[in-house]
């Protein structure tokens, strides 16, 4: 069951996510399963890009992940990915490691909410 508080709503906005799939809960679950399978390698590639301080790869990977999390109305994860994407685009990698940690934290919270959806 979805937790009905403001904090959970910002992590995973069920209404937004459902509106993006035409109200089809089963389709949303399928997308959730795919996301849970596909995000780990993408995050790993982003981590490598940050470690190697490669702004173009940071921008590309963060942009891709931003699109994926937006499906779920995931405000914090979306904002964190946008920050990383912007850093990659500008080439200013100040605090990029901290921003990656913020993204990974918000992503972990989103994944927990997706797991809750799948368990319903």
Secondary structure as a PSIPRED ss2 file (coil, helix, strand):
# PSIPRED VFORMAT (PSIPRED V4.0)

   1 X C   1.000  0.000  0.000
   2 X C   1.000  0.000  0.000
   3 X C   1.000  0.000  0.000
   4 X C   1.000  0.000  0.000
   5 X C   1.000  0.000  0.000
   6 X H   0.000  1.000  0.000
   7 X H   0.000  1.000  0.000
   8 X H   0.000  1.000  0.000
   9 X H   0.000  1.000  0.000
  10 X H   0.000  1.000  0.000
  11 X H   0.000  1.000  0.000
  12 X C   1.000  0.000  0.000
  13 X C   1.000  0.000  0.000
  14 X H   0.000  1.000  0.000
  15 X H   0.000  1.000  0.000
  16 X H   0.000  1.000  0.000
  17 X H   0.000  1.000  0.000
  18 X H   0.000  1.000  0.000
  19 X H   0.000  1.000  0.000
  20 X H   0.000  1.000  0.000
  21 X C   1.000  0.000  0.000
  22 X C   1.000  0.000  0.000
  23 X C   1.000  0.000  0.000
  24 X C   1.000  0.000  0.000
  25 X H   0.000  1.000  0.000
  26 X H   0.000  1.000  0.000
  27 X H   0.000  1.000  0.000
  28 X H   0.000  1.000  0.000
  29 X H   0.000  1.000  0.000
  30 X H   0.000  1.000  0.000
  31 X H   0.000  1.000  0.000
  32 X H   0.000  1.000  0.000
  33 X H   0.000  1.000  0.000
  34 X H   0.000  1.000  0.000
  35 X H   0.000  1.000  0.000
  36 X H   0.000  1.000  0.000
  37 X H   0.000  1.000  0.000
  38 X H   0.000  1.000  0.000
  39 X H   0.000  1.000  0.000
  40 X H   0.000  1.000  0.000
  41 X H   0.000  1.000  0.000
  42 X H   0.000  1.000  0.000
  43 X H   0.000  1.000  0.000
  44 X H   0.000  1.000  0.000
  45 X H   0.000  1.000  0.000
  46 X H   0.000  1.000  0.000
  47 X H   0.000  1.000  0.000
  48 X H   0.000  1.000  0.000
  49 X H   0.000  1.000  0.000
  50 X H   0.000  1.000  0.000
  51 X H   0.000  1.000  0.000
  52 X C   1.000  0.000  0.000
  53 X C   1.000  0.000  0.000
  54 X C   1.000  0.000  0.000
  55 X H   0.000  1.000  0.000
  56 X H   0.000  1.000  0.000
  57 X H   0.000  1.000  0.000
  58 X H   0.000  1.000  0.000
  59 X H   0.000  1.000  0.000
  60 X H   0.000  1.000  0.000
  61 X H   0.000  1.000  0.000
  62 X H   0.000  1.000  0.000
  63 X H   0.000  1.000  0.000
  64 X H   0.000  1.000  0.000
  65 X H   0.000  1.000  0.000
  66 X H   0.000  1.000  0.000
  67 X H   0.000  1.000  0.000
  68 X H   0.000  1.000  0.000
  69 X H   0.000  1.000  0.000
  70 X H   0.000  1.000  0.000
  71 X C   1.000  0.000  0.000
  72 X C   1.000  0.000  0.000
  73 X C   1.000  0.000  0.000
  74 X C   1.000  0.000  0.000
  75 X H   0.000  1.000  0.000
  76 X H   0.000  1.000  0.000
  77 X H   0.000  1.000  0.000
  78 X H   0.000  1.000  0.000
  79 X H   0.000  1.000  0.000
  80 X H   0.000  1.000  0.000
  81 X H   0.000  1.000  0.000
  82 X H   0.000  1.000  0.000
  83 X H   0.000  1.000  0.000
  84 X H   0.000  1.000  0.000
  85 X H   0.000  1.000  0.000
  86 X H   0.000  1.000  0.000
  87 X H   0.000  1.000  0.000
  88 X H   0.000  1.000  0.000
  89 X H   0.000  1.000  0.000
  90 X H   0.000  1.000  0.000
  91 X C   1.000  0.000  0.000
  92 X C   1.000  0.000  0.000
  93 X C   1.000  0.000  0.000
  94 X C   1.000  0.000  0.000
  95 X C   1.000  0.000  0.000
  96 X H   0.000  1.000  0.000
  97 X H   0.000  1.000  0.000
  98 X H   0.000  1.000  0.000
  99 X H   0.000  1.000  0.000
 100 X H   0.000  1.000  0.000
 101 X H   0.000  1.000  0.000
 102 X H   0.000  1.000  0.000
 103 X H   0.000  1.000  0.000
 104 X H   0.000  1.000  0.000
 105 X H   0.000  1.000  0.000
 106 X H   0.000  1.000  0.000
 107 X H   0.000  1.000  0.000
 108 X H   0.000  1.000  0.000
 109 X H   0.000  1.000  0.000
 110 X H   0.000  1.000  0.000
 111 X H   0.000  1.000  0.000
 112 X H   0.000  1.000  0.000
 113 X H   0.000  1.000  0.000
 114 X H   0.000  1.000  0.000
 115 X H   0.000  1.000  0.000
 116 X H   0.000  1.000  0.000
 117 X H   0.000  1.000  0.000
 118 X H   0.000  1.000  0.000
 119 X H   0.000  1.000  0.000
 120 X C   1.000  0.000  0.000
